[in-house]
Amino acid sequence: MAIIKLTKENFVEEVMGAATPVLIDFYADWCGPCRMLAPTVDALADRTDIKVCKVNVDNEPELATTFEVEVIPTLVAMKDGGVIGKTTGVKTEAEILKLLGI
């Protein structure tokens, strides 16, 4: 499954109605740790049991505020329209899957 560029316009459609757990990666292009995390997030997008979305905090400050993102990278795990986990910093694939409950 491809990574979905999440915006305030497509948030409800892509996240709230998702049939699988959703990983949301809040990042910025200028952020070094975000770039370090990117290959792991990209690899997770190949899985069929989760949906991976990315939010550029510079372009979507309202979404970042909604999720109280103060540090990037921030990963938010959602299932059935609710937040099931949140973490910051560079994480391993195993740590992210645990956050998602997988």
Number of C-alpha atoms within 10 A of each C-alpha: 13 13 17 15 15 22 19 13 8 12 14 13 11 18 23 15 12 16 14 16 22 25 28 23 26 25 25 18 10 9 11 12 15 20 15 14 18 16 12 16 23 15 12 21 19 14 12 11 13 22 24 27 24 19 22 19 20 13 11 14 15 13 18 21 11 8 14 10 20 10 12 21 26 22 25 22 24 24 20 14 14 12 15 15 16 17 18 15 13 19 18 11 15 11 13 22 15 12 18 21 13 11
